[in-house]
Amino acid sequence: MTKEQIETILITGATKHDYEAKSGAVNVPIYASSTFDQEHFDAFGPYDYSRSGNPTRDALERTIAQLENGSRGFAFASGIGAISAALLTLNAGDHIVVTNEVYGGTYRFVTTLLPKYGITHTFADFTDLEAIEAAIQPNTVVLYAETPANPLLGITDLEGVVKIAKKHQLKTFVDNTFMTPLYQKPLDLGADVVLHSATKFLGGHSEVIAGLAVTKDEELGQAIYAIQNGMGGILGPHDCFSVIQGIKSLHARLEMSSHNAQKIAEFLQQHEDVVDVYYPGLPTHPGYDIHQRQSTSGGAVLSFKLPTRDFTKVFVESMQIPIFAVSLGGVESILSYPVTMSHAAIPQEEREKRGITDGLLRLSVGLEHVDDLIADISQALEKAKVTV
């Protein structure tokens, strides 16, 4: 049989992992069991205690590894749990170079918790390969990228970063939450670890908090498993089941959301009251050419700047369709204010250096009719213009 396309694997990947029962069930069973009976005194079966392994979690972990073309996958209780586990494979005295446009939770972990373990960091502009290489120190072990980055959708040249990493014998970790394996495969481009907040597009229904990690090789996989099993930040079987169900519909959801996002970005770019639009599907986006080379879609997330905080406040409070909330990647459109939401953990001075200003909004585009979304945005912009 020829190799299946990813759209097929999204549907069939988890159910093909029902190796033990061979039940033919369309859905993976939820193994709601903390422990497992052992048949033999001195030889245990594949599962003994659900922190160390659970069949439902195993199905999800094997599925994400297959989708990312990796050797091993791991499911955690949150996206930051997956990121933390990957970074805690480092040792005291190690140093990492991190993209300066990074999710606020990652910033908080890197700046407040990693130093307690003797792991230091330097932030660098990951849209500039020379800046990345200049930040490398003798004790650097990891380059940490996020592309498209949160919240300004900065694009990192993954092949370029990997080339630098190999030159200096470093590892490359990539947060692939915005693109998912449907649109971008960092391991195929040479990365060593791929990370996801599965709360977002992979889960897709704003009902579960989850994180996933995938390693390129078995050795790094063993290191992450030691953290997962030793620290216990696992994803429970019910939540694993929810993410598996979300993955099955990923293609249909993300294709429509990305189509809608493209049209909304084009509308916003032409509007006189919008200061700037950040979306990698626009030819005017600084990283457009690189993104086109390493990804297959602009994705479903865009950001835009409005003139002032007061204008932004009226705009948000005038919107009727999107929810105004933390997070992204749901079937509903989600409008977020990075200053007080996703990037609140970053001090104001650092936020402003990164372009996260009082007029910046991030929109995760959902499955509503795009004409309704554009009409809603239009009336909210008009309301803000008249009011402020």
GUFINU-817338 format. One record per residue (C-alpha): residue in three letters; residue number from 1; z, x, y. Coordinates in Angstrom, 1 decimal. Each point is the difference from the previous one (the first is absolute). Layout:
N
+--------+-----+--------+--------+--------+
: residu : num :      z :      x :      y :
+--------+-----+--------+--------+--------+
:    Ala : NUM :      Z :      X :      Y :
...
+--------+-----+--------+--------+--------+
END
This chain:
388
+--------+-----+--------+--------+--------+
: residu : num :      z :      x :      y :
+--------+-----+--------+--------+--------+
:    Met :   1 :    0.0 :    0.0 :    0.0 :
:    Thr :   2 :   -0.8 :    1.3 :    3.5 :
:    Lys :   3 :    2.8 :    0.6 :    2.4 :
:    Glu :   4 :    1.1 :   -3.2 :    1.7 :
:    Gln :   5 :   -0.2 :   -0.6 :    3.7 :
:    Ile :   6 :    3.2 :   -0.2 :    2.0 :
:    Glu :   7 :   -0.4 :   -3.7 :    0.6 :
:    Thr :   8 :    0.2 :   -0.5 :   -3.8 :
:    Ile :   9 :    2.9 :    2.4 :   -0.4 :
:    Leu :  10 :    2.0 :   -1.9 :    2.7 :
:    Ile :  11 :   -0.2 :   -3.1 :   -2.3 :
:    Thr :  12 :    0.3 :    1.5 :   -3.5 :
:    Gly :  13 :    2.0 :    3.2 :    0.6 :
:    Ala :  14 :    3.5 :   -1.5 :   -0.5 :
:    Thr :  15 :   -0.7 :   -2.3 :   -3.0 :
:    Lys :  16 :   -1.6 :    2.9 :   -1.9 :
:    His :  17 :    3.4 :    1.7 :    0.1 :
:    Asp :  18 :    1.5 :   -2.7 :   -2.3 :
:    Tyr :  19 :    0.0 :    2.6 :   -2.7 :
:    Glu :  20 :    3.2 :   -0.9 :   -1.8 :
:    Ala :  21 :   -0.2 :   -3.7 :   -0.4 :
:    Lys :  22 :   -3.8 :   -0.3 :   -0.3 :
:    Ser :  23 :    0.5 :   -3.6 :    0.9 :
:    Gly :  24 :   -3.3 :   -0.5 :    1.9 :
:    Ala :  25 :    2.0 :   -1.5 :    2.9 :
:    Val :  26 :   -2.0 :   -0.4 :    3.2 :
:    Asn :  27 :    3.0 :    1.1 :    2.0 :
:    Val :  28 :    2.4 :    2.9 :   -0.8 :
:    Pro :  29 :    3.3 :   -1.4 :   -1.1 :
:    Ile :  30 :    3.1 :    0.5 :    2.2 :
:    Tyr :  31 :    2.3 :    2.0 :   -2.2 :
:    Ala :  32 :    3.3 :   -1.0 :    1.7 :
:    Ser :  33 :    2.1 :    2.2 :   -2.1 :
:    Ser :  34 :    2.3 :    2.8 :    1.0 :
:    Thr :  35 :    0.2 :    1.6 :   -3.4 :
:    Phe :  36 :   -2.0 :    0.1 :   -3.3 :
:    Asp :  37 :    1.1 :   -0.2 :   -3.6 :
:    Gln :  38 :   -0.7 :    3.2 :   -2.0 :
:    Glu :  39 :   -1.1 :   -0.2 :   -3.6 :
:    His :  40 :    1.1 :    3.5 :   -1.1 :
:    Phe :  41 :    3.2 :    2.0 :    0.4 :
:    Asp :  42 :   -1.6 :    3.3 :    1.0 :
:    Ala :  43 :   -3.5 :   -1.1 :    1.4 :
:    Phe :  44 :   -0.3 :   -2.3 :    3.0 :
:    Gly :  45 :   -3.0 :   -2.2 :    0.8 :
:    Pro :  46 :   -2.1 :    0.3 :    3.2 :
:    Tyr :  47 :    2.6 :   -1.9 :    2.1 :
:    Asp :  48 :    3.8 :    0.3 :    0.0 :
:    Tyr :  49 :    1.3 :   -0.9 :    3.5 :
:    Ser :  50 :   -2.1 :   -1.6 :    2.7 :
:    Arg :  51 :    0.9 :    2.5 :    2.7 :
:    Ser :  52 :   -1.8 :    2.6 :   -2.2 :
:    Gly :  53 :   -2.9 :   -2.3 :   -1.0 :
:    Asn :  54 :   -0.9 :   -3.6 :   -0.3 :
:    Pro :  55 :   -3.2 :   -1.5 :   -1.5 :
:    Thr :  56 :   -0.8 :   -2.1 :    3.1 :
:    Arg :  57 :    0.5 :    3.0 :    2.3 :
:    Asp :  58 :   -2.0 :    2.1 :   -2.4 :
:    Ala :  59 :   -2.9 :   -2.4 :    0.3 :
:    Leu :  60 :    0.0 :    0.3 :    3.8 :
:    Glu :  61 :    0.4 :    3.7 :   -0.1 :
:    Arg :  62 :   -2.9 :    0.6 :   -2.4 :
:    Thr :  63 :   -2.1 :   -2.4 :    2.1 :
:    Ile :  64 :    0.5 :    1.8 :    3.3 :
:    Ala :  65 :   -0.6 :    3.4 :   -1.7 :
:    Gln :  66 :   -3.3 :   -1.3 :   -1.4 :
:    Leu :  67 :   -1.1 :   -1.5 :    3.3 :
:    Glu :  68 :    0.7 :    3.3 :    1.8 :
:    Asn :  69 :   -1.4 :    2.2 :   -2.8 :
:    Gly :  70 :    3.3 :    1.7 :   -0.4 :
:    Ser :  71 :    2.0 :    1.2 :   -2.9 :
:    Arg :  72 :    3.3 :   -2.0 :    0.6 :
:    Gly :  73 :    1.2 :   -2.8 :    2.1 :
:    Phe :  74 :    3.4 :   -1.0 :    1.2 :
:    Ala :  75 :    1.4 :   -3.3 :    1.4 :
:    Phe :  76 :    2.9 :    0.1 :    2.4 :
:    Ala :  77 :    2.2 :   -2.6 :    1.8 :
:    Ser :  78 :   -1.9 :    0.6 :    3.3 :
:    Gly :  79 :   -2.8 :    2.0 :    1.6 :
:    Ile :  80 :    2.5 :    2.4 :    1.6 :
:    Gly :  81 :    1.6 :    0.3 :   -3.4 :
:    Ala :  82 :   -3.2 :    1.4 :   -1.4 :
:    Ile :  83 :   -0.5 :    2.3 :    3.0 :
:    Ser :  84 :    3.6 :    1.2 :   -0.3 :
:    Ala :  85 :   -0.3 :    0.8 :   -3.7 :
:    Ala :  86 :   -3.2 :    1.9 :    0.5 :
:    Leu :  87 :    1.5 :    2.1 :    2.8 :
:    Leu :  88 :    3.2 :    0.6 :   -1.9 :
:    Thr :  89 :   -1.9 :    1.9 :   -2.6 :
:    Leu :  90 :    0.2 :    2.8 :    2.6 :
:    Asn :  91 :    2.9 :    2.6 :    0.0 :
:    Ala :  92 :    2.4 :    1.2 :    2.6 :
:    Gly :  93 :   -1.8 :    2.5 :    2.2 :
:    Asp :  94 :   -3.3 :   -1.7 :   -0.3 :
:    His :  95 :   -2.1 :   -1.1 :    3.1 :
:    Ile :  96 :   -2.5 :   -2.8 :    0.4 :
:    Val :  97 :   -2.7 :   -0.7 :    2.6 :
:    Val :  98 :   -0.1 :   -3.7 :    0.8 :
:    Thr :  99 :   -2.6 :   -2.0 :    2.0 :
:    Asn : 100 :    1.4 :   -0.8 :    3.4 :
:    Glu : 101 :   -1.4 :   -3.5 :   -0.4 :
:    Val : 102 :    2.2 :   -1.3 :   -2.8 :
:    Tyr : 103 :    1.8 :   -3.1 :   -1.0 :
:    Gly : 104 :    3.4 :   -0.3 :    1.7 :
:    Gly : 105 :    1.9 :   -0.1 :   -3.2 :
:    Thr : 106 :   -1.6 :    3.2 :   -1.2 :
:    Tyr : 107 :    0.8 :    1.6 :    3.4 :
:    Arg : 108 :    3.6 :   -1.1 :   -0.4 :
:    Phe : 109 :    0.3 :    1.4 :   -3.6 :
:    Val : 110 :   -1.7 :    3.3 :    0.9 :
:    Thr : 111 :    2.1 :    0.6 :    3.2 :
:    Thr : 112 :    3.4 :   -1.3 :   -1.0 :
:    Leu : 113 :    0.4 :    0.2 :   -3.8 :
:    Leu : 114 :   -2.2 :    2.9 :   -1.2 :
:    Pro : 115 :    1.8 :    2.5 :    2.2 :
:    Lys : 116 :    3.2 :   -0.8 :   -2.0 :
:    Tyr : 117 :   -1.7 :    1.4 :   -3.1 :
:    Gly : 118 :   -1.1 :    3.1 :    1.9 :
:    Ile : 119 :   -3.6 :   -1.1 :    0.3 :
:    Thr : 120 :   -1.6 :    0.6 :    3.4 :
:    His : 121 :   -3.1 :   -1.5 :    1.6 :
:    Thr : 122 :   -2.6 :    0.4 :    2.7 :
:    Phe : 123 :   -2.1 :   -2.8 :    1.4 :
:    Ala : 124 :   -3.6 :    0.7 :    0.7 :
:    Asp : 125 :   -3.1 :   -1.8 :    1.2 :
:    Phe : 126 :   -1.7 :   -0.8 :   -3.3 :
:    Thr : 127 :   -3.3 :   -0.9 :    1.7 :
:    Asp : 128 :   -0.3 :    3.7 :    0.8 :
:    Leu : 129 :   -0.3 :    2.3 :   -2.9 :
:    Glu : 130 :    0.8 :    3.1 :    2.1 :
:    Ala : 131 :    3.2 :   -1.6 :    1.1 :
:    Ile : 132 :    1.0 :   -0.7 :   -3.6 :
:    Glu : 133 :   -0.6 :    3.6 :   -1.0 :
:    Ala : 134 :    1.8 :    1.4 :    3.0 :
:    Ala : 135 :    3.1 :   -2.0 :   -1.0 :
:    Ile : 136 :    0.2 :    1.6 :   -3.5 :
:    Gln : 137 :    3.0 :    2.3 :   -0.4 :
:    Pro : 138 :    0.7 :    2.6 :   -2.8 :
:    Asn : 139 :    2.3 :   -2.6 :   -1.8 :
:    Thr : 140 :   -2.4 :   -3.0 :    0.4 :
:    Val : 141 :   -0.6 :   -1.8 :   -3.3 :
:    Val : 142 :   -1.5 :   -3.4 :    1.0 :
:    Leu : 143 :   -2.5 :   -1.4 :    2.5 :
:    Tyr : 144 :    0.8 :   -3.7 :    0.5 :
:    Ala : 145 :   -2.8 :   -2.2 :    1.2 :
:    Glu : 146 :   -0.4 :   -3.7 :    0.8 :
:    Thr : 147 :   -3.5 :   -1.3 :    0.5 :
:    Pro : 148 :   -0.8 :   -2.3 :    1.6 :
:    Ala : 149 :    3.3 :    0.7 :    1.7 :
:    Asn : 150 :    2.5 :   -2.5 :    1.3 :
:    Pro : 151 :   -0.3 :   -1.4 :    2.7 :
:    Leu : 152 :   -2.9 :    1.5 :    1.9 :
:    Leu : 153 :   -2.3 :    0.4 :   -3.1 :
:    Gly : 154 :   -0.5 :    3.7 :    0.4 :
:    Ile : 155 :   -2.2 :    1.5 :   -2.7 :
:    Thr : 156 :    0.8 :    3.1 :   -2.0 :
:    Asp : 157 :   -2.9 :    2.0 :   -1.6 :
:    Leu : 158 :    1.5 :    0.0 :   -3.5 :
:    Glu : 159 :   -2.5 :    2.5 :   -1.4 :
:    Gly : 160 :    0.7 :    2.3 :    2.9 :
:    Val : 161 :    3.8 :   -0.3 :   -0.5 :
:    Val : 162 :   -0.3 :    0.6 :   -3.7 :
:    Lys : 163 :   -2.1 :    3.1 :    0.7 :
:    Ile : 164 :    2.7 :    1.4 :    2.3 :
:    Ala : 165 :    2.7 :   -0.9 :   -2.6 :
:    Lys : 166 :   -1.8 :    1.8 :   -2.8 :
:    Lys : 167 :   -0.6 :    3.0 :    2.2 :
:    His : 168 :    3.8 :    0.3 :    0.6 :
:    Gln : 169 :    1.0 :   -1.2 :   -3.5 :
:    Leu : 170 :    1.6 :   -3.2 :    1.3 :
:    Lys : 171 :    0.1 :   -3.6 :   -1.3 :
:    Thr : 172 :   -1.5 :   -3.0 :    1.9 :
:    Phe : 173 :    1.8 :   -3.3 :    0.1 :
:    Val : 174 :   -1.9 :   -3.0 :    1.4 :
:    Asp : 175 :    1.2 :   -3.5 :    1.0 :
:    Asn : 176 :   -2.9 :   -2.3 :   -1.0 :
:    Thr : 177 :    1.7 :   -3.3 :    0.9 :
:    Phe : 178 :   -2.6 :   -1.2 :    2.5 :
:    Met : 179 :   -3.1 :    0.7 :   -2.2 :
:    Thr : 180 :    1.4 :   -0.5 :   -3.5 :
:    Pro : 181 :   -2.0 :    1.4 :   -3.0 :
:    Leu : 182 :   -2.6 :   -2.7 :    0.6 :
:    Tyr : 183 :   -1.3 :    1.8 :    3.1 :
:    Gln : 184 :    1.3 :    3.6 :   -0.2 :
:    Lys : 185 :    1.0 :    2.4 :   -2.9 :
:    Pro : 186 :    1.8 :    3.1 :    1.4 :
:    Leu : 187 :    0.5 :    1.5 :   -3.5 :
:    Asp : 188 :   -3.7 :    0.1 :   -0.4 :
:    Leu : 189 :   -0.2 :    2.0 :    3.2 :
:    Gly : 190 :    2.5 :    2.5 :   -1.2 :
:    Ala : 191 :    3.4 :   -1.4 :    1.0 :
:    Asp : 192 :    3.0 :    0.5 :   -2.3 :
:    Val : 193 :    2.0 :   -3.1 :    0.6 :
:    Val : 194 :   -1.0 :   -3.5 :    1.3 :
:    Leu : 195 :    2.6 :   -2.3 :    1.4 :
:    His : 196 :    0.0 :   -3.8 :    0.7 :
:    Ser : 197 :    2.2 :   -2.6 :    1.6 :
:    Ala : 198 :   -1.0 :   -2.6 :   -2.6 :
:    Thr : 199 :    1.8 :   -2.5 :    2.2 :
:    Lys : 200 :   -3.2 :    0.0 :    2.0 :
:    Phe : 201 :   -3.6 :   -0.6 :   -1.4 :
:    Leu : 202 :    0.7 :    0.7 :   -3.6 :
:    Gly : 203 :    2.7 :   -2.7 :   -0.2 :
:    Gly : 204 :   -1.8 :   -2.0 :    2.7 :
:    His : 205 :    2.1 :   -3.1 :    0.4 :
:    Ser : 206 :    3.0 :    1.2 :    2.0 :
:    Glu : 207 :    2.3 :   -0.9 :   -2.9 :
:    Val : 208 :    1.1 :    3.4 :   -1.4 :
:    Ile : 209 :    1.2 :    3.4 :    1.2 :
:    Ala : 210 :   -1.5 :    2.8 :   -2.2 :
:    Gly : 211 :   -1.2 :    3.6 :    0.1 :
:    Leu : 212 :   -2.4 :    1.9 :   -2.3 :
:    Ala : 213 :   -0.7 :    3.7 :   -0.5 :
:    Val : 214 :   -2.8 :    1.6 :   -2.0 :
:    Thr : 215 :   -0.3 :    3.6 :   -1.0 :
:    Lys : 216 :   -3.1 :    2.0 :   -0.8 :
:    Asp : 217 :    1.6 :    2.1 :   -2.7 :
:    Glu : 218 :    2.7 :   -0.4 :   -2.6 :
:    Glu : 219 :    2.3 :    2.7 :    1.3 :
:    Leu : 220 :    0.4 :   -1.7 :    3.4 :
:    Gly : 221 :    0.4 :   -3.3 :   -1.9 :
:    Gln : 222 :    2.9 :    1.4 :   -1.9 :
:    Ala : 223 :    1.6 :    1.1 :    3.2 :
:    Ile : 224 :   -0.3 :   -3.4 :    1.6 :
:    Tyr : 225 :    1.2 :   -1.7 :   -3.2 :
:    Ala : 226 :    3.1 :    2.1 :    0.1 :
:    Ile : 227 :    0.8 :   -1.3 :    3.5 :
:    Gln : 228 :   -0.9 :   -3.6 :   -1.0 :
:    Asn : 229 :    2.2 :    0.1 :   -3.1 :
:    Gly : 230 :    2.8 :    2.1 :    1.5 :
:    Met : 231 :    0.4 :   -1.9 :    3.3 :
:    Gly : 232 :   -0.9 :   -3.4 :   -1.4 :
:    Gly : 233 :   -2.1 :   -1.5 :    2.8 :
:    Ile : 234 :   -2.2 :   -1.9 :   -2.4 :
:    Leu : 235 :   -1.9 :   -3.2 :    0.5 :
:    Gly : 236 :    1.3 :   -2.9 :   -2.1 :
:    Pro : 237 :   -2.1 :   -1.8 :   -2.6 :
:    His : 238 :   -0.4 :   -3.2 :    2.0 :
:    Asp : 239 :   -1.2 :    1.9 :    3.1 :
:    Cys : 240 :   -2.3 :    2.1 :   -2.2 :
:    Phe : 241 :   -1.5 :   -3.2 :   -1.3 :
:    Ser : 242 :   -0.6 :   -1.2 :    3.6 :
:    Val : 243 :   -1.8 :    3.2 :    0.9 :
:    Ile : 244 :   -2.2 :   -0.2 :   -3.1 :
:    Gln : 245 :   -1.0 :   -3.5 :    1.0 :
:    Gly : 246 :   -0.8 :    1.2 :    3.5 :
:    Ile : 247 :   -2.1 :    2.8 :   -1.3 :
:    Lys : 248 :   -2.2 :   -2.5 :   -1.9 :
:    Ser : 249 :   -1.1 :   -1.6 :    3.2 :
:    Leu : 250 :   -0.2 :    3.1 :    2.2 :
:    His : 251 :   -3.8 :    0.2 :    0.1 :
:    Ala : 252 :   -0.5 :   -3.6 :    1.1 :
:    Arg : 253 :    2.8 :    0.1 :    2.6 :
:    Leu : 254 :   -0.7 :    3.4 :    1.5 :
:    Glu : 255 :   -3.8 :   -0.6 :    0.2 :
:    Met : 256 :    0.5 :   -3.1 :    2.0 :
:    Ser : 257 :    2.8 :    1.4 :    2.2 :
:    Ser : 258 :   -2.0 :    3.1 :    0.7 :
:    His : 259 :   -3.1 :   -2.1 :    1.0 :
:    Asn : 260 :    2.2 :   -2.0 :    2.3 :
:    Ala : 261 :    1.6 :    3.2 :    1.5 :
:    Gln : 262 :   -3.4 :    1.5 :    0.8 :
:    Lys : 263 :   -1.1 :   -3.2 :    1.9 :
:    Ile : 264 :    3.4 :   -0.1 :    1.9 :
:    Ala : 265 :   -0.2 :    3.7 :    0.9 :
:    Glu : 266 :   -3.5 :   -0.5 :    1.4 :
:    Phe : 267 :    1.2 :   -3.0 :    2.0 :
:    Leu : 268 :    3.0 :    1.8 :    1.4 :
:    Gln : 269 :   -2.1 :    3.1 :    0.9 :
:    Gln : 270 :   -2.2 :   -2.2 :    2.3 :
:    His : 271 :    2.9 :   -1.8 :    1.7 :
:    Glu : 272 :    0.7 :    1.1 :    3.6 :
:    Asp : 273 :    3.8 :   -0.3 :   -0.4 :
:    Val : 274 :    0.3 :    2.2 :   -3.0 :
:    Val : 275 :    0.7 :    3.6 :    0.9 :
:    Asp : 276 :   -1.0 :    1.6 :   -3.4 :
:    Val : 277 :   -0.7 :   -1.0 :   -3.6 :
:    Tyr : 278 :    0.9 :    2.2 :   -3.0 :
:    Tyr : 279 :   -2.0 :   -0.9 :   -3.1 :
:    Pro : 280 :   -1.8 :    2.5 :   -2.3 :
:    Gly : 281 :   -2.8 :   -2.5 :   -0.6 :
:    Leu : 282 :   -1.2 :    0.4 :    3.6 :
:    Pro : 283 :   -2.5 :    2.8 :    0.7 :
:    Thr : 284 :    2.0 :    0.8 :    3.2 :
:    His : 285 :    3.1 :    0.9 :   -2.0 :
:    Pro : 286 :    0.7 :    3.7 :    0.2 :
:    Gly : 287 :    0.2 :    0.4 :   -3.8 :
:    Tyr : 288 :   -2.9 :   -2.4 :   -0.9 :
:    Asp : 289 :   -2.3 :    2.6 :   -1.6 :
:    Ile : 290 :    2.7 :    1.6 :   -2.1 :
:    His : 291 :    1.3 :   -3.4 :   -1.1 :
:    Gln : 292 :   -3.5 :   -1.2 :   -0.9 :
:    Arg : 293 :   -0.3 :    3.1 :   -2.2 :
:    Gln : 294 :    3.3 :   -0.4 :   -1.9 :
:    Ser : 295 :    0.5 :   -3.8 :    0.0 :
:    Thr : 296 :   -2.1 :   -3.0 :   -0.7 :
:    Ser : 297 :    1.4 :   -2.4 :    2.6 :
:    Gly : 298 :    1.7 :   -0.2 :    3.4 :
:    Gly : 299 :    2.8 :   -1.9 :   -1.6 :
:    Ala : 300 :    2.0 :   -3.0 :    1.2 :
:    Val : 301 :    2.3 :    1.6 :    2.6 :
:    Leu : 302 :   -0.8 :    0.7 :    3.6 :
:    Ser : 303 :    2.0 :    0.7 :    3.1 :
:    Phe : 304 :   -0.7 :   -0.6 :    3.7 :
:    Lys : 305 :    1.5 :    0.7 :    3.4 :
:    Leu : 306 :    0.6 :   -2.6 :    2.7 :
:    Pro : 307 :    0.7 :    0.9 :    3.6 :
:    Thr : 308 :    3.8 :   -0.3 :    0.3 :
:    Arg : 309 :    3.1 :   -1.0 :   -1.9 :
:    Asp : 310 :    0.1 :   -3.3 :    1.9 :
:    Phe : 311 :   -3.6 :   -0.8 :   -0.8 :
:    Thr : 312 :    0.7 :    0.8 :   -3.7 :
:    Lys : 313 :    3.1 :   -2.2 :   -0.1 :
:    Val : 314 :   -1.9 :   -3.0 :    1.3 :
:    Phe : 315 :   -2.9 :    0.7 :   -2.3 :
:    Val : 316 :    2.2 :    0.2 :   -3.1 :
:    Glu : 317 :    2.0 :   -3.2 :    0.9 :
:    Ser : 318 :   -3.3 :   -1.9 :    0.6 :
:    Met : 319 :   -1.5 :    0.9 :   -3.4 :
:    Gln : 320 :    0.1 :   -3.0 :   -2.4 :
:    Ile : 321 :   -1.5 :    1.2 :   -3.4 :
:    Pro : 322 :    1.3 :    3.5 :   -0.8 :
:    Ile : 323 :    3.7 :    0.4 :   -0.8 :
:    Phe : 324 :    1.8 :    2.5 :    2.3 :
:    Ala : 325 :    1.8 :    2.1 :   -2.5 :
:    Val : 326 :    0.6 :    3.4 :   -1.6 :
:    Ser : 327 :   -2.3 :    1.0 :   -2.8 :
:    Leu : 328 :   -3.7 :   -0.4 :   -0.8 :
:    Gly : 329 :   -2.4 :   -0.7 :   -2.8 :
:    Gly : 330 :    0.7 :   -3.6 :   -0.7 :
:    Val : 331 :   -2.3 :   -3.0 :   -0.4 :
:    Glu : 332 :    1.2 :   -1.1 :    3.4 :
:    Ser : 333 :   -0.9 :    1.9 :    3.1 :
:    Ile : 334 :    3.0 :    2.0 :    1.3 :
:    Leu : 335 :    0.4 :    1.1 :    3.6 :
:    Ser : 336 :    2.4 :    2.9 :    0.5 :
:    Tyr : 337 :    1.5 :    1.8 :    3.0 :
:    Pro : 338 :    0.4 :    3.7 :   -1.2 :
:    Val : 339 :    2.4 :    0.9 :    2.8 :
:    Thr : 340 :    2.7 :   -2.3 :   -1.3 :
:    Met : 341 :   -1.2 :   -0.5 :   -3.6 :
:    Ser : 342 :   -1.8 :    2.6 :   -2.2 :
:    His : 343 :    0.7 :    3.0 :    2.2 :
:    Ala : 344 :    3.4 :   -0.9 :    1.6 :
:    Ala : 345 :    1.5 :    2.9 :   -1.9 :
:    Ile : 346 :   -2.0 :    2.4 :    2.1 :
:    Pro : 347 :    1.7 :    0.9 :    3.3 :
:    Gln : 348 :   -1.8 :   -1.4 :    3.1 :
:    Glu : 349 :   -1.1 :    3.4 :    1.2 :
:    Glu : 350 :   -1.5 :    0.9 :   -3.3 :
:    Arg : 351 :   -1.7 :   -3.4 :   -0.3 :
:    Glu : 352 :   -1.7 :    0.4 :    3.4 :
:    Lys : 353 :   -1.2 :    3.4 :   -1.0 :
:    Arg : 354 :   -1.7 :   -1.6 :   -3.0 :
:    Gly : 355 :   -1.6 :   -2.8 :    2.1 :
:    Ile : 356 :    2.4 :   -2.7 :   -1.1 :
:    Thr : 357 :    0.4 :   -1.7 :    3.4 :
:    Asp : 358 :    1.4 :   -3.3 :    1.2 :
:    Gly : 359 :   -3.4 :   -1.6 :   -0.1 :
:    Leu : 360 :   -0.9 :    0.9 :   -3.6 :
:    Leu : 361 :   -0.3 :   -2.7 :   -2.6 :
:    Arg : 362 :   -1.0 :    0.3 :   -3.7 :
:    Leu : 363 :   -1.8 :   -2.9 :   -1.7 :
:    Ser : 364 :   -0.2 :   -0.3 :   -3.8 :
:    Val : 365 :   -2.8 :   -2.4 :   -0.5 :
:    Gly : 366 :    0.4 :   -2.7 :   -2.6 :
:    Leu : 367 :   -2.1 :   -2.6 :   -1.7 :
:    Glu : 368 :   -0.1 :   -2.7 :    2.7 :
:    His : 369 :   -3.5 :   -0.9 :    1.4 :
:    Val : 370 :   -1.1 :    2.8 :    2.3 :
:    Asp : 371 :   -1.2 :   -2.4 :    2.6 :
:    Asp : 372 :    3.4 :   -1.6 :    0.2 :
:    Leu : 373 :    1.6 :    3.4 :    0.4 :
:    Ile : 374 :   -2.3 :    1.1 :    2.7 :
:    Ala : 375 :    0.4 :   -3.3 :    1.9 :
:    Asp : 376 :    3.8 :    0.4 :   -0.2 :
:    Ile : 377 :   -0.2 :    3.6 :    1.3 :
:    Ser : 378 :   -2.3 :   -1.1 :    2.8 :
:    Gln : 379 :    2.3 :   -2.8 :    1.2 :
:    Ala : 380 :    3.0 :    2.3 :   -0.2 :
:    Leu : 381 :   -1.8 :    2.7 :    2.1 :
:    Glu : 382 :   -0.9 :   -2.7 :    2.6 :
:    Lys : 383 :    3.6 :   -1.3 :    0.1 :
:    Ala : 384 :    1.3 :    3.6 :    0.6 :
:    Lys : 385 :   -2.6 :    0.7 :    2.7 :
:    Val : 386 :    0.9 :   -3.2 :    1.9 :
:    Thr : 387 :    3.8 :    0.4 :   -0.5 :
:    Val : 388 :    0.5 :    3.7 :    0.8 :
+--------+-----+--------+--------+--------+
END
